[in-house]
Amino acid sequence: MAQVERGGISSIYIGGATYEVSAEITIKLGGIVRKPVVSSNGTAGYTTAWDAPEVEFEALDAATVSVTGILGIVDTPLQVQMNNGKSYLIAGATQVDQPSVKVAEGKISGLKFTGDYCQEVGVSS
């Protein structure tokens, strides 16, 4: 069986700028979320709601990276490119939450973006 890359090195592009990432990137695709409605007789159906896509990651800090600039990112395309050939595109990405700068480690953690919708690219059937 051939060895296939499943994960590992990934890149983040936000509004055309590339960010060096140092840790796990977590992607939630968003879309319709179904939650069960439970009664005394068991599951009686489900409710549906819209959930926004999210991307969370930790970036390396550098003289060229403006944390204040990251805080100001609103309604911008965001792309996560993975080494297995797939990409996830978030339309209308906006930075949410409050990132923190880890001075001793040279990292910016708690970077979280949400957007309008997520599109998965590069999937072969």
N, C-alpha and C positions, 0 to 999 in steps of 0.2 A: 504494500500500500504506500502510495506517495505521501511524503510529508507536506502538509498544507499549513500555511500561516493562518492562525485563527485570530490573533490579536497582537497586541504589542504596540509598536511605534505608530503614533497617530499625529496628525497636524490639525490645528485649529486656525481657521481664517475668519476674521470678523471685519466686514466692510472693506475687504481687500488687504488688510494687515494680517501678518502671520504671527502667531504667539507660540513660543516654545512651551510645551507642556511637560510636567514632570511626574504626574501621577495619573491615576485612573480617570478616565473620562466617562461620565455616566450620561446616557441619552434616554430620555423618556419621549416616546413618539407622540404622545397626546392623541387627540381624537375622541371618539365616543367611548365612554367608560360605563360599564353596566355594573350595578350593585344589586345583590339579591334582596328581595322583600321577603322577610321570614315571618311566618305566622305560627300558631300553635300546631298546625298540621304539617309544618315543614316549609319549604321554599314555595312561595305563592306567586312568583314572577320576579321581575326586576325593574329597576328604574334606570333611565339613561341620563347622562349629563355630558357636557363637553369638557375635556381636560386639555389645557394648553401644553404644547411640547416644552421640554426643559433640557438644558445641557448644563452639567456641572463639571468643573475641572479645577486643577491647580496649575498655575503658570510659573515659569522662572522669571524672577525680577531681573531687570537690567537698566542701564542708564537710559536706554531708548524706550522703555515701557513706562507710560504714564498711568498710574492707578486712578488719578483724577479723571483722565481721559476715558478709562474703562467705565467709570461710574456714569459718564455722560452718554454711553452708547444706547441709542434708542432707535427702534424701527430700522434695523440694519441686517443685511443678509449674513448668516453665520453658517460655516461649513465645517464639518468634522470629516476629515479624510483618513481612512484606515488603511493599514498596509495589506489588507486582504482584498483591496480593490473596490470596496464599498465606500460610499459617502452618505452623509446625512446633511440635508440642507434645511435650515430653519429660516423661514421667511419672517421678516419683521421682528428680528431678535432684539430684545431689550434687556439690559443688565438689571437684575433684581437682587435683593439681599445686600449685605454689607461685606465685601471682601476684607481680608486682613493680611497685612504684610508681615511675613515671618523674617525678620531682619537677619538673624543668625543663620538661617537656612537659605536666604536669598530667594524666597518663594512668595507668591501671592496666592492665598488659599480662599476658598469660599466663593469662587467665581461662579455665578449662576445666571443663566439667560433663559428667558422664555420668549415665545413668539406666537405668530398666527397659526402656522401649520408646519409640519415636518414632512419632507419628501426623502425617501430612501432611493439612492441611485447606485447602479452597478450590480444589481442582483440579476443573476441568470437563472432561468427556470429550467 
